Amino acid sequence: MKILTMMALAVATGRSAQAEEVKVYLQGGSMVPATVLHQAQAVANEIFSRVGVKIDRRVGGPSRPQLQHEKVIVVEMVTETPKERTPGALAFALPYEGVHIQVFYDRVQATTDPELTPNVLAHVLAHEITHILQGTSRHSNIGVMKAHWTHDDYMEMKLKPLCFTEEDVQLIRFGLAERANASNLIAAATAR
């Protein structure tokens, strides 16, 4: 793990101070009240902007070439989640596949009071997008990437966004570099 951390740090320090942009497509957003969704997106943007990542939010689905060449992320909002579908989870990502996330909005709503729903949704989005960006299913002991948030975590979300650990940030940088390299390789192969 120490080697991975050193590699990520080398990549991070070699990159410019300019924010890395990530395209995120939202499907099923109409299931979420517009005010909740906008507040959640604003908080999620703030969480990522603190670590130099800009989320380029889009509605609908990407085209097939975008999926193949641009390393986009697709978030699907789900309601009426079956109880047997990853019990207890508010969402899940496919980090090794690198594209798809499902957010169980009905469970997000059931987790907290309505006034806290936008903040929790923001953290769920940030958490799952981070799994995709890092390309791993790992969790941290604290912050955004904690496996299970406590009552205290939810109360902190109400006041201010949770943070990433330094290791989270390094893995995000490393993952972004890997995604960019993969996109460049695909573009070069298709240009032949």
LOMI-652300 format. One record per residue (C-alpha): residue number from 0; residue in one letter; x, y, z. Coordinates in Angstrom, 1 decimal, always signed. Example, Ala and Ser with C-alpha at 12.3 -4.5 7.8 and 13.67 -1.06 7.14 Angstrom:
! residues 2
    i  aa    east   north      up
    0   A   +12.3    -4.5    +7.8
    1   S   +13.7    -1.1    +7.1
//
This chain:
! residues 192
    i  aa    east   north      up
    0   M    +0.0    +0.0    +0.0
    1   K    +2.9    +2.3    +0.7
    2   I    +4.1    +2.0    -2.9
    3   L    +0.6    +2.7    -4.2
    4   T    +0.5    +5.8    -2.0
    5   M    +3.9    +7.0    -3.2
    6   M    +2.8    +6.5    -6.9
    7   A    -0.4    +8.4    -6.3
    8   L    +1.5   +11.2    -4.6
    9   A    +3.9   +11.4    -7.6
   10   V    +1.0   +11.6   -10.0
   11   A    -0.7   +14.2    -7.9
   12   T    +2.3   +16.4    -7.6
   13   G    +3.0   +16.2   -11.3
   14   R    -0.4   +17.4   -12.2
   15   S    -1.4   +21.0   -12.6
   16   A    -3.4   +22.9   -10.0
   17   Q    -6.3   +23.0   -12.5
   18   A    -9.3   +21.0   -11.6
   19   E    -9.8   +17.6   -13.2
   20   E   -13.2   +17.4   -14.9
   21   V   -15.3   +14.3   -14.6
   22   K   -18.5   +13.8   -16.7
   23   V   -21.4   +12.4   -14.6
   24   Y   -24.7   +11.5   -16.3
   25   L   -27.8   +11.3   -14.1
   26   Q   -30.6    +9.0   -14.9
   27   G   -33.9    +9.0   -13.1
   28   G   -33.3   +12.4   -11.5
   29   S   -37.0   +13.2   -11.9
   30   M   -37.7   +10.8    -9.0
   31   V   -35.9   +13.3    -6.7
   32   P   -37.6   +16.7    -5.9
   33   A   -35.7   +19.4    -7.9
   34   T   -34.8   +21.4    -4.8
   35   V   -33.3   +18.3    -3.1
   36   L   -31.4   +17.3    -6.2
   37   H   -30.0   +20.8    -6.8
   38   Q   -28.9   +21.1    -3.1
   39   A   -27.4   +17.7    -3.2
   40   Q   -25.5   +18.4    -6.4
   41   A   -24.2   +21.7    -5.0
   42   V   -22.9   +20.0    -1.8
   43   A   -21.3   +17.2    -3.8
   44   N   -19.6   +19.7    -6.1
   45   E   -18.2   +21.5    -3.0
   46   I   -16.9   +18.2    -1.6
   47   F   -15.1   +17.4    -4.9
   48   S   -13.9   +21.0    -5.5
   49   R   -12.0   +20.8    -2.2
   50   V    -9.8   +18.2    -3.8
   51   G    -9.5   +19.7    -7.3
   52   V   -12.2   +17.7    -9.1
   53   K   -14.9   +19.4   -11.1
   54   I   -18.1   +17.4   -11.7
   55   D   -19.6   +18.1   -15.1
   56   R   -23.2   +17.0   -14.5
   57   R   -25.4   +15.9   -17.3
   58   V   -28.9   +14.5   -17.6
   59   G   -29.7   +11.3   -19.4
   60   G   -27.3    +8.8   -20.8
   61   P   -24.1    +9.0   -22.7
   62   S   -23.8    +7.9   -26.3
   63   R   -22.0    +4.6   -27.0
   64   P   -18.8    +6.4   -28.2
   65   Q   -18.8    +8.5   -25.0
   66   L   -19.0    +5.3   -22.9
   67   Q   -16.2    +3.8   -24.8
   68   H   -13.8    +6.8   -25.1
   69   E   -14.5    +9.4   -22.5
   70   K   -14.6    +7.4   -19.2
   71   V   -17.9    +8.9   -18.1
   72   I   -19.8    +7.9   -15.0
   73   V   -23.5    +7.1   -15.0
   74   V   -25.6    +7.5   -11.8
   75   E   -29.1    +5.9   -11.8
   76   M   -31.6    +7.0    -9.1
   77   V   -33.7    +4.1    -7.9
   78   T   -36.9    +4.0    -5.8
   79   E   -38.8    +1.1    -4.5
   80   T   -35.5    -0.8    -3.9
   81   P   -36.1    -4.5    -3.2
   82   K   -35.2    -5.4    +0.4
   83   E   -32.9    -8.1    -0.8
   84   R   -30.9    -5.7    -3.0
   85   T   -27.7    -5.1    -1.0
   86   P   -29.5    -4.8    +2.3
   87   G   -28.6    -1.7    +4.3
   88   A   -26.8    +0.0    +1.5
   89   L   -27.9    +3.5    +0.3
   90   A   -26.2    +3.0    -3.0
   91   F   -23.6    +0.9    -4.8
   92   A   -21.0    +1.4    -7.4
   93   L   -19.2    -0.9    -9.8
   94   P   -15.6    +0.5    -9.3
   95   Y   -13.8    -2.2   -11.3
   96   E   -16.2    -1.7   -14.2
   97   G   -15.6    +2.1   -13.8
   98   V   -19.0    +3.5   -15.0
   99   H   -22.2    +2.6   -13.2
  100   I   -23.7    +3.7    -9.9
  101   Q   -27.1    +3.0    -8.4
  102   V   -28.4    +5.3    -5.7
  103   F   -31.3    +3.9    -3.7
  104   Y   -33.1    +7.2    -3.2
  105   D   -35.9    +5.6    -1.1
  106   R   -33.4    +4.4    +1.4
  107   V   -31.6    +7.8    +1.5
  108   Q   -35.0    +9.4    +2.3
  109   A   -35.7    +6.8    +5.0
  110   T   -32.3    +7.3    +6.6
  111   T   -32.7   +10.9    +7.9
  112   D   -35.1   +13.7    +8.5
  113   P   -36.3   +15.5    +5.3
  114   E   -34.3   +18.6    +5.9
  115   L   -31.1   +16.5    +5.9
  116   T   -31.9   +14.5    +2.8
  117   P   -30.1   +16.8    +0.4
  118   N   -26.9   +16.6    +2.5
  119   V   -27.1   +12.8    +2.8
  120   L   -27.8   +12.4    -0.9
  121   A   -24.7   +14.6    -1.7
  122   H   -22.5   +12.5    +0.5
  123   V   -23.9    +9.3    -1.1
  124   L   -23.1   +10.7    -4.6
  125   A   -19.6   +11.8    -3.5
  126   H   -18.9    +8.4    -1.9
  127   E   -20.0    +6.3    -4.9
  128   I   -18.4    +8.6    -7.5
  129   T   -15.2    +8.3    -5.5
  130   H   -15.3    +4.5    -5.6
  131   I   -15.5    +4.8    -9.4
  132   L   -12.7    +7.4    -9.6
  133   Q   -10.4    +5.4    -7.2
  134   G   -11.3    +2.2    -9.0
  135   T   -11.6    +0.3    -5.8
  136   S   -14.2    -0.7    -3.2
  137   R   -12.0    +0.3    -0.2
  138   H   -13.3    +2.5    +2.7
  139   S   -11.8    +4.9    +5.1
  140   N   -12.2    +5.0    +8.9
  141   I   -13.6    +8.6    +8.8
  142   G   -15.1   +11.1    +6.4
  143   V   -16.8   +10.7    +3.0
  144   M   -15.4    +7.3    +2.3
  145   K   -16.5    +5.7    +5.7
  146   A   -18.3    +2.4    +5.1
  147   H   -21.1    +3.2    +7.5
  148   W   -21.9    +6.7    +8.7
  149   T   -23.0    +7.2   +12.3
  150   H   -25.5    +9.6   +13.9
  151   D   -22.6   +11.9   +14.6
  152   D   -21.6   +11.8   +10.9
  153   Y   -25.1   +12.7    +9.8
  154   M   -25.2   +15.6   +12.3
  155   E   -21.8   +16.8   +10.9
  156   M   -23.2   +16.6    +7.4
  157   K   -26.0   +19.0    +8.5
  158   L   -23.4   +21.6    +9.5
  159   K   -20.7   +21.1    +6.8
  160   P   -19.6   +18.5    +4.3
  161   L   -17.5   +15.5    +5.5
  162   C   -13.9   +15.5    +4.2
  163   F   -11.7   +13.0    +2.3
  164   T    -8.7   +11.5    +4.1
  165   E    -5.3   +12.2    +2.5
  166   E    -5.2    +8.6    +1.3
  167   D    -8.6    +9.1    -0.4
  168   V    -7.3   +12.2    -2.2
  169   Q    -4.2   +10.4    -3.3
  170   L    -6.2    +7.5    -4.7
  171   I    -8.6    +9.8    -6.5
  172   R    -5.6   +11.5    -8.2
  173   F    -4.1    +8.1    -9.1
  174   G    -7.5    +6.9   -10.4
  175   L    -8.0   +10.0   -12.5
  176   A    -4.6    +9.6   -14.0
  177   E    -5.4    +5.9   -14.8
  178   R    -8.7    +6.9   -16.3
  179   A    -7.0    +9.5   -18.5
  180   N    -4.3    +7.1   -19.6
  181   A    -7.0    +4.5   -20.5
  182   S    -8.9    +7.1   -22.5
  183   N    -5.8    +8.2   -24.3
  184   L    -4.9    +4.6   -25.2
  185   I    -8.4    +3.9   -26.5
  186   A    -8.3    +7.1   -28.6
  187   A    -4.9    +6.2   -30.0
  188   A    -6.1    +2.7   -30.9
  189   T    -9.2    +3.9   -32.7
  190   A    -7.3    +6.6   -34.6
  191   R    -5.2    +4.0   -36.4
//
